[in-house]
Amino acid sequence: MSTPLFPTTEFEVIKRITGYLQNASNVTTSTDWSLRRGAERFASFTKFGNMAVHSTVKNRSAKVTVYVGSDAVSLRTPNPQQSEIMNNLPGTLARVEEYIKRAPFVRINRTMGNNSEFSPHCTIYVSIQRPEMIRLAYMTWATLFSPGDGEPKQTIVYIPEWQEMDRQILVFPEISTTIVLGSDYYGESKKGFLRMAMWNAKQRGMLGLHAGSKIIRTRGSDGRLRRYGMLIFGMSGTGKTTHTCHTHGLNGKDEGIEILQDDVIFLKKDGSAYGSERGFYLKTEGLDPATQPIIYKAATSRDAVFENVMIDYEGNLYFEDDTLTSNGRGIMMREDLKPYISDSINLPPVRETDGLIIAFITRRHTIVPLAAKLIPEQAAAVFMLGESIETSAGDPARAGESIREVGTNPFIIGDKSYEGNWFYDFVKQHEGKVHCYQLNTGGLGEIIEKKPNGVKVLKRKVRRVEIPEMSSIIRGIVRDTNTWSKDKYWNIEVPASVDGMDLSKYDVERFYSSDDIIQQVSALRSERIEYIERFNTLDKAIIAAAKAL
C-alpha cells in the first residue's frame, strides 16, 4: 500500500521548520545520561530512588489532534475544534516557524525497534523555554533504542509552553512529522512516534497493532511442551500491559513466558512481528505487588519514572489516589522485567512456533461474557468493533462510557477497513495455527440508572473479574484445558469450565432477569450493526459476523 507525496504550502513550511532545527545554534543535541541528570533537577524522588514528575496536561489531547495531508490521511469527520485548527493552520505554522528561531531546544536521536527491515529513526526537538521540559526528552530517550541509520526518518517538534487556548497536535503522516503545541504530557511524544511508525509500516505491507506480544511455553493435557506466540490487544488501561507481563501461573516443568513488547508491534503476513520499544508505559492505577509482581518490581526499580502519580513529601507512592488524576503513569525498563524477557523484542513467524494466540481485551461491566472463543470471521469482527469503555488515558470526562476503536487502536491513520481486511486475510491464511479469543477484564452485573436531568447513578457495582481469575482463563487457553460451549444469549463459544476458577460467580442470570439480558444483548447488537455498516469496503464476511455476534 502506498500513498504518493504531494507538494502543499503546509508541507513546505514543515520542511523549513525541521530543516532550520537541524543546524540551528539554539538547538543542543543530547546523547547520553546528561539528559537524566537534567531531568532529575526538576523531579521528586520516591522511596525506591526513582524519579517522579508531574505534568500540567494529564492525558492525550485526542480532540485537538488533526491529520494533515491527502485524502488518504485526513480526518473524515472532524469535530468543531479540529475544523477550527485546520482553518487556522497557515497562521499557526507561520507563528511556529518564527518561534523556533527564538526558543532554546534540545534534540535527541533514537531508534524505534531492533531489526534490519523496519527500525524508524526518531528525532525529537523539545523546547526547554520551561527548563523542566528536559524530562520529555529524557523520557523519550529512555523509551527508545540507541540511534542508528534506520528508516524511515520520523520527527517530532514539541513546544509545551504554547498557549493553552491553542493546544493542538498536528500530524503530517506523508512527511513523517508531528508538531505538539501546548501539551507537556509525555504520551504525546510516545504515541506521536508510534502512530507515525504504524502509518509507515502500513506503507510497507505490515500492520501496526496496538498490542502487546509475548512467547509462552506450556504443557498441554497430553504432557507435550509447546511454544506459542501471543498477541494481546487492548485500549489503554484495560489490562494489556498487565497480562502481557504476567506468568498466568504457568509454573509447570519447562513452562513460562518471555515478554517481548507491551504496546505497539508491526505484524507481517508470516505472523512475525517487529517490536518497537525498550521502555514500557504502564498505567499505575491498581498496581499491586501480589497480583502484578513482575510489573511492580520493574516499576519500582531505579531506572523507572513515575508520571502524575501521587507522592508525598517522604517519597511514598499512592497508586489509588486520584486527587491529581486517575491517569497515573510510569515508564519501566524492559531490562528490569528479567528473568521474564525474551532475548529479542521481535516475535518469530508462525511456522517457527506451535501457533499464535490472539486475545482481544475488552472491558465491559454488564452482560458481555468473560471470555469467548472466536472463529476467523468473528475475530475480524471483534477486531473491527474494538469494544471497550473509555479510560482516563483517552478522555477523563468520558471515563467509563462505551467506546469503539478499530483494532482497539486510537492511532490508526487512513482507511480502517483496510486494516480489518488485512487482519482477516492474515487469520484465514493461518487458520488452524492462529487462535483468537475475546477477554473481558471488566466483569458483569453493573446497574446504572440515568436520571431525568441526565445524571447517572450507580445502583449496583460490577462484579469485577480479578487478575488471578483472568490468568486462570488464559492458562486454560494455552494449556487447552478449558472446555467450551455455545452461549445461551450470544452466538459465540464461552468457557464451560476453567481449572482453578468458579465460573458460577459470573453467571449472568445471577445479576439480571432473562428479559433484562435479552434486552441488553439486543441493544448491544443494534449498536454493533449500526457501527459496522459504516465500513463500506469491509469484507462482507466480517460485516455478517459482526451482526451475528
C-alpha positions in Angstrom: 0.0 0.0 0.0 1.4 3.4 -0.9 0.3 7.0 -0.9 2.1 9.5 -3.2 3.5 12.6 -1.7 2.3 15.9 -3.0 3.6 19.5 -2.5 1.5 21.8 -0.3 2.2 25.1 1.3 2.0 23.4 4.7 4.4 20.7 3.8 6.9 23.3 2.6 6.6 25.2 5.9 7.1 22.0 7.9 10.2 21.2 5.9 11.6 24.6 6.6 11.0 24.2 10.3 12.7 20.9 10.6 15.5 22.0 8.2 16.2 25.0 10.4 16.3 23.0 13.6 18.8 20.5 12.2 21.6 23.1 12.3 20.3 25.9 14.4 22.5 27.5 17.1 19.6 27.5 19.6 19.4 23.6 19.4 21.6 21.5 21.7 22.0 17.8 20.9 22.0 15.4 23.9 23.3 11.9 23.5 23.9 10.5 27.0 22.9 10.3 30.6 23.2 14.1 31.0 19.6 14.0 30.0 18.7 12.1 33.1 20.8 14.5 35.3 19.0 17.4 33.7 15.6 15.8 34.3 16.5 15.0 37.9 17.0 18.7 38.7 13.2 19.2 38.4 11.9 15.8 39.7 10.9 14.4 43.0 12.3 11.1 44.2 10.3 8.1 45.5 11.4 5.9 48.4 12.6 3.5 45.7 15.1 6.1 44.4 13.4 6.6 41.1 12.1 9.9 39.6 8.5 11.2 39.9 7.4 14.0 37.6 4.1 15.8 37.1 2.7 17.4 34.0 0.0 20.2 33.7 -1.8 18.3 30.9 -2.5 14.8 32.2 -3.9 12.9 29.2 -3.6 12.7 25.4 -5.2 15.6 23.5 -7.2 13.5 21.1 -9.9 16.1 20.5 -7.4 18.6 19.2 -5.3 16.2 17.1 -5.5 16.6 13.3 -4.0 14.7 10.4 -2.8 16.9 7.6 -2.3 15.8 4.0 -4.0 14.0 1.2 -7.4 12.3 1.4 -5.7 9.1 2.3 -4.8 10.5 5.8 -7.1 13.4 6.6 -9.9 13.1 9.1 -13.3 12.1 7.6 -15.5 13.8 10.2 -13.5 16.4 12.2 -15.0 17.8 15.3 -15.5 21.6 15.6 -12.2 22.0 17.4 -10.3 20.1 14.7 -12.1 22.1 12.0 -11.0 25.3 13.6 -7.4 24.1 13.9 -7.4 23.2 10.2 -8.8 26.6 9.3 -6.2 28.4 11.3 -3.3 26.1 10.2 -1.4 28.5 7.9 -1.3 31.2 10.6 -0.3 28.7 13.3 2.6 27.3 11.2 3.8 30.8 10.5 3.9 31.5 14.2 5.7 28.2 14.9 8.3 29.0 12.2 9.1 32.3 13.9 9.1 30.9 17.4 11.5 28.1 16.8 14.2 30.7 16.0 13.9 32.2 19.4 13.3 29.4 21.9 16.1 27.0 23.2 15.6 23.4 22.1 17.2 20.1 23.0 17.4 17.4 20.3 17.7 13.7 20.7 18.1 11.0 18.1 16.8 7.4 18.9 15.7 4.3 17.0 12.4 2.5 17.3 12.7 -1.2 17.0 15.7 -3.5 16.6 15.7 -5.2 13.2 17.2 -4.7 9.8 14.0 -4.1 7.9 11.9 -1.6 9.8 13.5 0.4 12.5 12.4 4.1 12.2 15.0 6.8 13.1 13.3 9.1 15.5 14.4 12.7 16.1 12.6 14.9 18.7 13.1 18.6 19.3 11.8 19.7 22.7 11.6 23.4 23.6 13.2 24.0 27.0 11.9 27.5 27.4 10.5 25.9 30.5 13.7 24.2 31.6 11.9 21.3 33.4 10.7 20.1 30.0 14.0 18.4 29.6 12.2 15.5 31.2 10.2 15.0 27.9 13.5 14.5 26.1 14.8 12.1 28.7 11.6 10.0 28.8 11.7 9.7 25.0 15.4 8.8 25.2 14.7 6.1 27.9 11.9 4.5 25.9 13.6 4.0 22.6 16.9 2.4 21.4 20.3 3.9 20.6 20.4 5.9 17.3 21.3 4.2 14.1 20.7 4.6 10.3 17.2 3.1 10.4 14.4 4.0 8.0 12.1 5.9 7.7 13.0 9.2 9.4 10.4 10.4 11.9 10.4 13.8 13.6 8.5 15.5 16.4 8.7 19.2 17.2 7.5 19.7 20.8 6.6 23.1 22.2 5.0 22.5 25.6 4.7 26.2 26.5 2.4 27.1 23.6 -0.7 28.9 24.7 -3.2 26.6 26.4 -6.1 28.0 24.4 -4.3 27.0 21.2 -3.3 23.5 22.3 -3.1 21.2 19.2 -1.3 18.2 17.8 -0.5 18.5 14.1 0.3 15.2 12.4 1.7 15.1 8.9 1.9 11.4 8.0 3.2 11.8 4.5 6.3 13.6 5.6 6.6 11.7 9.0 6.4 14.8 11.1 4.4 15.7 14.2 4.1 19.2 15.8 3.0 19.2 19.5 1.8 22.6 20.8 0.7 23.4 24.3 0.9 19.9 26.0 3.6 18.8 28.4 2.2 15.2 28.6 4.8 12.6 27.7 2.1 10.4 25.9 2.1 12.9 23.0 5.8 12.1 22.3 5.4 8.3 22.8 2.3 8.0 20.7 3.5 10.5 18.2 6.4 8.3 17.1 4.3 5.1 17.4 1.4 6.4 15.5 3.7 7.6 12.7 5.5 4.2 12.7 2.2 2.4 12.3 1.4 4.5 9.3 4.8 3.9 7.8 4.6 0.2 8.5 1.3 0.0 6.6 3.0 1.6 3.5 5.4 -1.4 3.6 2.7 -4.0 3.8 2.8 -4.6 7.5 0.1 -3.9 10.0 0.8 -1.7 13.0 -1.0 -3.0 16.0 -1.9 -1.6 19.4 -1.0 -4.9 21.1 1.5 -6.5 23.5 3.5 -9.6 22.5 5.0 -12.5 24.3 6.1 -16.1 23.9 4.5 -18.8 26.1 5.9 -22.2 26.8 3.3 -24.6 28.2 2.4 -28.3 28.5 -1.0 -29.4 27.3 -3.1 -32.2 28.7 -1.0 -34.6 26.7 2.1 -33.5 28.5 3.9 -32.3 25.4 5.8 -29.0 25.7 4.5 -26.3 23.2 5.8 -22.9 22.3 3.2 -20.3 21.3 3.4 -16.7 20.3 0.8 -14.4 21.8 -0.6 -11.0 20.9 -2.8 -9.1 23.4 -4.9 -6.2 22.1 -6.5 -3.6 24.3 -7.2 0.0 24.9 -5.1 1.9 27.4 -6.0 1.0 31.0 -7.8 -2.3 30.2 -5.1 -4.8 31.2 -2.9 -5.1 28.0 0.3 -4.5 29.9 -0.8 -6.4 33.0 -1.5 -9.6 31.1 1.5 -9.2 28.7 3.7 -9.1 31.8 2.1 -11.9 33.7 3.1 -15.6 34.0 -0.6 -16.8 34.3 0.6 -19.4 36.8 2.5 -21.3 34.2 4.8 -22.9 36.6 5.0 -26.5 35.4 8.2 -28.1 34.2 9.8 -26.0 31.5 6.7 -23.8 31.4 7.0 -20.0 31.4 6.7 -16.7 29.5 9.1 -14.4 27.5 7.9 -10.8 27.4 8.5 -9.1 24.1 6.5 -5.8 23.9 3.6 -4.2 25.8 2.2 -1.6 23.4 2.8 -1.5 19.7 4.1 -4.1 17.2 4.3 -4.4 13.4 2.8 -7.6 12.2 3.8 -9.3 8.9 1.8 -11.8 6.9 4.0 -14.7 8.1 3.0 -14.0 11.7 6.3 -12.5 12.7 6.1 -9.1 14.4 8.7 -6.4 15.0 8.9 -4.8 18.4 9.2 -1.1 18.9 10.4 0.0 22.4 12.7 -0.8 25.3 10.6 1.2 27.9 7.1 0.2 28.7 4.5 2.9 29.6 2.1 1.5 32.2 -1.0 2.8 33.9 -0.3 2.6 37.6 -3.8 2.6 39.0 -4.2 -0.7 40.9 -0.5 -1.6 40.7 -0.2 -4.4 43.3 2.9 -6.5 44.2 0.7 -9.5 44.9 -1.2 -9.8 41.6 1.4 -8.0 39.4 4.8 -8.9 40.9 6.8 -8.7 37.6 5.5 -5.2 36.8 5.7 -4.0 40.4 9.4 -5.0 40.6 10.2 -3.2 37.3 8.1 -0.2 38.1 9.9 0.4 41.4 13.4 -0.1 40.1 16.0 2.7 40.0 15.5 3.5 36.3 11.7 3.7 36.3 10.0 7.1 36.0 6.6 7.9 37.5 4.4 10.5 35.9 1.4 12.1 37.7 1.4 9.5 40.5 0.6 10.8 43.9 3.8 11.1 46.0 4.1 12.5 49.5 7.0 14.6 50.9 8.7 11.4 52.2 8.7 9.7 48.8 5.8 7.3 49.5 3.6 6.5 46.5 -0.2 6.2 46.5 -1.3 4.4 43.3 -5.0 4.6 44.1 -5.1 8.3 45.0 -6.7 10.1 42.0 -6.7 13.6 43.6 -4.4 14.9 40.7 -5.5 12.4 38.0 -6.8 8.9 37.5 -4.3 8.6 34.7 -1.1 8.0 36.8 1.6 6.5 34.6 5.1 5.1 34.7 7.9 4.1 32.4 9.5 0.8 33.3 12.5 -0.5 31.5 12.2 -3.8 29.7 15.5 -5.0 31.2 14.0 -4.7 34.7 11.5 -7.4 33.8 14.2 -10.0 34.0 14.2 -13.0 34.0 10.9 -12.9 32.1 12.1 -11.1 29.0 13.0 -12.6 25.7 16.4 -12.0 24.2 14.7 -10.4 21.2 11.8 -7.9 21.1 10.6 -9.5 17.8 8.0 -12.3 17.6 9.0 -15.2 15.3 6.9 -16.3 12.3 4.0 -18.7 12.9 5.9 -21.5 11.2 8.5 -21.5 13.9 6.1 -22.0 16.8 3.2 -24.3 17.7 0.8 -21.5 16.9 -0.2 -17.9 17.6 -2.8 -17.0 20.2 -4.5 -13.7 19.8 -6.5 -12.2 22.7 -8.7 -9.1 22.3 -9.2 -7.4 25.7 -12.4 -5.6 26.1 -13.6 -4.0 29.4 -17.4 -4.2 29.8 -19.4 -4.2 33.1 -22.8 -5.7 32.3 -23.6 -8.7 30.1 -20.5 -9.5 27.9 -19.0 -12.9 28.8 -15.6 -13.1 30.5 -14.2 -15.0 27.5 -15.1 -16.1 24.0 -13.5 -18.4 21.5 -13.7 -16.9 18.0 -13.7 -18.3 14.5 -11.8 -16.2 11.9 -14.8 -14.2 10.8 -15.7 -13.4 14.4 -12.1 -12.5 15.2 -12.0 -10.0 12.4 -15.4 -8.6 13.5 -14.1 -8.2 17.1 -11.0 -6.5 15.6 -13.2 -4.0 13.8 -15.7 -3.4 16.6 -12.9 -2.7 19.1 -15.3 -2.6 22.0 -14.3 -1.3 25.4 -15.0 1.6 27.8 -13.3 4.9 27.8 -10.5 5.3 30.3 -8.8 8.4 31.8 -5.9 7.9 29.4 -8.0 9.0 26.5 -10.8 11.2 27.8 -11.2 11.6 31.6 -14.6 13.3 31.1 -15.9 10.2 29.4 -14.2 7.6 31.6 -16.5 4.5 31.9 -18.5 5.2 28.8 -18.8 2.7 25.9 -16.4 3.3 23.1 -15.3 1.5 19.9 -11.9 1.8 18.2 -10.9 -0.4 15.3 -8.2 -2.8 16.5 -8.5 -1.2 19.9 -6.2 1.3 18.3 -7.0 5.1 18.5 -3.9 5.9 16.4 -4.9 4.5 13.0 -4.2 6.9 10.1 -6.1 6.2 6.9 -8.7 3.6 5.8 -9.7 1.5 8.8 -11.5 -1.1 6.6 -8.1 -1.8 5.0 -6.8 -2.8 8.5 -9.8 -5.2 9.1 -9.5 -6.8 5.7 -5.7 -7.3 6.2 -6.2 -8.9 9.6 -9.0 -11.2 8.3 -6.8 -12.3 5.4 -4.0 -13.0 7.9 -6.1 -15.1 10.2 -7.7 -17.1 7.3 -4.3 -17.6 5.8 -3.1 -19.3 9.0 -6.3 -20.9 10.1 -5.6 -23.8 12.4 -2.4 -22.2 13.7 -3.8 -18.8 14.7 -6.3 -19.0 17.6 -8.4 -16.0 18.6 -10.2 -15.1 21.8 -12.0 -12.2 23.4 -11.4 -11.5 27.1 -13.5 -9.2 29.2 -11.3 -7.8 32.0 -14.2 -5.8 33.4 -16.9 -8.1 34.8 -20.7 -8.5 35.0 -23.7 -7.2 36.8 -23.4 -3.4 36.9 -26.6 -1.3 37.0 -26.5 2.4 36.3 -29.7 4.5 36.2 -29.9 7.7 34.3 -32.0 10.4 36.0 -34.3 12.8 34.0 -31.6 15.5 34.4 -29.0 13.3 32.8 -27.1 12.4 36.0 -26.0 8.8 36.2 -26.5 6.9 39.4 -24.6 3.7 40.2 -27.2 1.3 41.6 -25.1 -1.8 41.7 -21.3 -2.2 41.2 -19.8 -4.6 38.7 -18.5 -7.9 39.9 -15.0 -7.5 38.7 -13.0 -10.4 37.4 -9.8 -10.4 39.3 -6.4 -10.7 37.7 -5.7 -14.2 39.0 -9.1 -15.3 37.6 -8.3 -14.0 34.2 -4.9 -15.6 34.4 -6.7 -18.9 35.0 -8.7 -18.4 31.8 -5.6 -17.6 29.8 -3.7 -20.5 31.4 -6.5 -22.8 30.4 -6.4 -21.4 26.8 -2.7 -22.1 26.3 -2.8 -25.5 28.0 -6.0 -26.3 26.1 -7.7 -27.4 29.3 -10.8 -25.1 29.2 -14.0 -26.6 28.0 -16.3 -24.5 25.8 -20.0 -24.4 24.9 -22.3 -22.2 22.9 -23.6 -19.3 25.0 -27.4 -19.1 25.7 -27.6 -15.5 24.6 -24.7 -14.9 22.3 -23.6 -16.6 19.0 -20.2 -17.5 20.5 -18.5 -20.2 22.5 -17.8 -19.3 26.1 -16.0 -21.3 28.8 -18.0 -24.1 30.4 -15.2 -24.9 32.8 -11.8 -23.4 33.8 -9.4 -25.1 36.1 -8.9 -23.0 39.3 -11.9 -20.8 38.7 -15.5 -20.8 39.9 -17.4 -19.7 36.8 -20.8 -19.8 38.5 -19.9 -16.5 40.2 -20.2 -14.9 36.8 -23.4 -16.5 35.6 -25.2 -13.5 34.0 -28.5 -14.8 35.3 -27.3 -14.2 38.8 -27.4 -10.5 38.1 -30.2 -9.9 35.6 -33.5 -11.5 34.7 -33.8 -13.2 31.3 -35.8 -10.4 29.9 -33.2 -7.8 31.0 -30.4 -9.9 29.5 -32.3 -10.2 26.2 -32.9 -6.5 26.1 -29.3 -5.6 26.8 -28.0 -8.1 24.3 -30.4 -6.8 21.7 -29.3 -3.2 22.4 -25.6 -4.0 22.1 -26.2 -5.9 18.8 -28.1 -2.9 17.4 -25.1 -0.7 18.3 -22.7 -3.1 16.6 -24.8 -3.3 13.4 -25.0 0.5 13.2 -21.3 0.8 13.7 -20.1 -2.0 11.3 -22.3 -0.7 8.5 -20.2 2.4 8.3 -17.3 0.4 6.7 -18.4 0.2 3.0 -15.2 -1.5 1.8 -15.0 -4.1 4.6 -15.2 -7.8 3.6 -18.8 -8.8 3.7 -18.0 -11.9 5.8 -16.7 -9.6 8.6 -19.8 -7.5 8.5 -22.1 -10.6 8.6 -20.1 -11.9 11.6 -20.3 -8.6 13.5 -24.1 -8.5 13.0 -24.4 -12.1 14.3 -22.1 -11.9 17.3 
